[in-house]
Amino acid sequence: MQTDILIPLVAYLVLVFGLSFYAYTKREKTDSLSDYFIGNRKMGGFLLAMTLTATYISASSFIGGPGAAYKFGLGWVLLSLIQLPAIWLSLSVLGKKFAILARRYNAITLNDLLMVRYNSKPLIWLASFCLLVAFMAAMTVQFIGAARLLESSVNIDYDTGLLIFGVSTAFYTAFGGFRAGILNDALQGIIMLIGALLLLACVVYAAGGVSSAVTTLNEINPELISPQGADGILSFPFMASFWVLVCFGVVGLPHTAVRCMAYKDSKAVHRGIIIGTVVVAILMFSMHLAGALGRASLPDLTIPDAGIPTLMVKVMPPVAAGIFLAAPLAAIMSTVNAQLLQTSATIIKDLYLRMRPQNNVDQTRLTRASGVLNFIIGLLLILCAFNPPDMLIWLNLRAFGALQVVFLWPLVLGLYWSKANATGAMCSIIAGISFFTVCEVMQITPFGFLAIVPSLVISGIVFLIANRFGKPSTIADASVNMS
């Protein structure tokens, strides 16, 4: 075990717990569920940008994506840059209208807004079930990424690393809630920026410069420096599918969307778009380029996901590696925090509270129950993360795709199409998720596209057709001041 690396990492975890305790002391008691799950909608522009960035950038972005760049080459670096508009799209498409409706109807989950818009409990139950299944898969990916990170960099046994990360993350999420999440997201975003830039500089230096690294990649495999990538993976259908999964479709991700209802005012949105887009651009380019060029110094890895953790240990001084090991760990923790909160919010708010009279709700008791539930789910995820696959990115993209197929059209069409109704939304979800599941299980790629593209097309068409047979379900215009 490399204690020089481990000590700074432990210090970072202590800081995370300290911020969580601070967030707990600042929690407002008048509306405990709203504060626990969305921080009573008080985020400014910087916090909004950093929490969206930290939530969006996960084990896939710090481990899986750079691991794919290590395996497929510089073409994957270019592919990663199509993610740059993700923050802008989320805040622009959802934006003020989404936040106004959330305030008007006191919505604290995405399903709250779907219930207001469509007034259909079966729709909410179906959406909640799909969310829970997909989130369990997505969070399992994050747990695997963190355990591999500790295994490769600190020489901790995979199972031990999994326990350390899982218990720590479940505890800080259960204890601090949303407010702890956004404070830690701000800290983690800064650490991610510094760590990504420093790692790239060290990788380039260790390879003898960019030109030398590219020459070495060409000697290993000329396809590593081609725009199509090794094995010709970067075809047009694949790139279009990837853009839908990691950029356009992000609008429909519940843990991203909920942050678009938690900001303070219009100024926060404008600042969040600018800061968030810049931060995502720096992080994506730095991490994926480090993964691709790192193969010049570390050519023989059999598990691509081990690329970034191993590079950090090899090219950085031990203490610096320990400090900046916190960067990918921060990305993973912030994503798990967001998804874990949404999972417990779905169980407590979208399922449990809809089955009992609202006038009997004890906010404080439910908040405590949510914390306990977060911890229990975290322990279940530890069990799910044993026997991991070789490359996380594919499992993560499948979980993302399932969420997008379920939520994208009901959310976007519900906001912008006054005639959208529950029948259209329900049929859209059933058709889309059924086709997506069949394609993934049977490994079908229609016309070379990943399953997400035809699934979204089919679910959109079914929405339009089925909508003709349903009853109108509209909501009144919201008149909340967002200035």
Stockholm file with secondary structure:
# STOCKHOLM 1.0

chainA/1-483         MQTDILIPLVAYLVLVFGLSFYAYTKREKTDSLSDYFIGNRKMGGFLLAMTLTATYISASSFIGGPGAAYKFGLGWVLLSLIQLPAIWLSLSVLGKKFAILARRYNAITLNDLLMVRYNSKPLIWLASFCLLVAFMAAMTVQFIGAARLLESSVNIDYDTGLLIFGVSTAFYTAFGGFRAGILNDALQGIIMLIGALLLLACVVYAAGGVSSAVTTLNEINPELISPQGADGILSFPFMASFWVLVCFGVVGLPHTAVRCMAYKDSKAVHRGIIIGTVVVAILMFSMHLAGALGRASLPDLTIPDAGIPTLMVKVMPPVAAGIFLAAPLAAIMSTVNAQLLQTSATIIKDLYLRMRPQNNVDQTRLTRASGVLNFIIGLLLILCAFNPPDMLIWLNLRAFGALQVVFLWPLVLGLYWSKANATGAMCSIIAGISFFTVCEVMQITPFGFLAIVPSLVISGIVFLIANRFGKPSTIADASVNMS
#=GR chainA/1-483 SS CCHHHHHHHHHHHHHHHHHHHHHHHTCCSTTHHHHHHHGGGCBCHHHHHHHHHHHHSCHIIIIIHHHHHHHHCHHHHHHHGGGTTHHHHHHHHTHHHHHHHHHHTTCCSHHHHHHHHHCCHHHHHHHHHHHHHHHHHHHHHHHHHHHHHHHHHHCCCHHHHHHHHHHHHHHHHHHHHHHHHHHHHHHHHHHHHHHHHHHHHHHHHHTTSHHHHHHHHHHHCGGGGSTTCGGGCCCHHHHHHHHHHHTGGGGGCHHHHGGGGSBCSHHHHHHHHHHHHHHHHHHHHHHHHHHHHGGGTCTTCSSGGGHHHHHHHHHSCHHHHHHHTHHHHHHHHHHHHHHHHHHHHIIIIIIIGGGSCGGGCCHHHHHHHHHHHHHHHHHHHHHHTSSCCSCHHHHHHHHHHHHHHHHHHHHHHHHHCTTCCHHHHHHHHHHHHHHHHHHHHHTCCGGGCCTHHHHHHHHHHHHHHHGGGSCCCCCCCCCCCCC
#=GC SS_cons         CCHHHHHHHHHHHHHHHHHHHHHHHTCCSTTHHHHHHHGGGCBCHHHHHHHHHHHHSCHIIIIIHHHHHHHHCHHHHHHHGGGTTHHHHHHHHTHHHHHHHHHHTTCCSHHHHHHHHHCCHHHHHHHHHHHHHHHHHHHHHHHHHHHHHHHHHHCCCHHHHHHHHHHHHHHHHHHHHHHHHHHHHHHHHHHHHHHHHHHHHHHHHHTTSHHHHHHHHHHHCGGGGSTTCGGGCCCHHHHHHHHHHHTGGGGGCHHHHGGGGSBCSHHHHHHHHHHHHHHHHHHHHHHHHHHHHGGGTCTTCSSGGGHHHHHHHHHSCHHHHHHHTHHHHHHHHHHHHHHHHHHHHIIIIIIIGGGSCGGGCCHHHHHHHHHHHHHHHHHHHHHHTSSCCSCHHHHHHHHHHHHHHHHHHHHHHHHHCTTCCHHHHHHHHHHHHHHHHHHHHHTCCGGGCCTHHHHHHHHHHHHHHHGGGSCCCCCCCCCCCCC
//
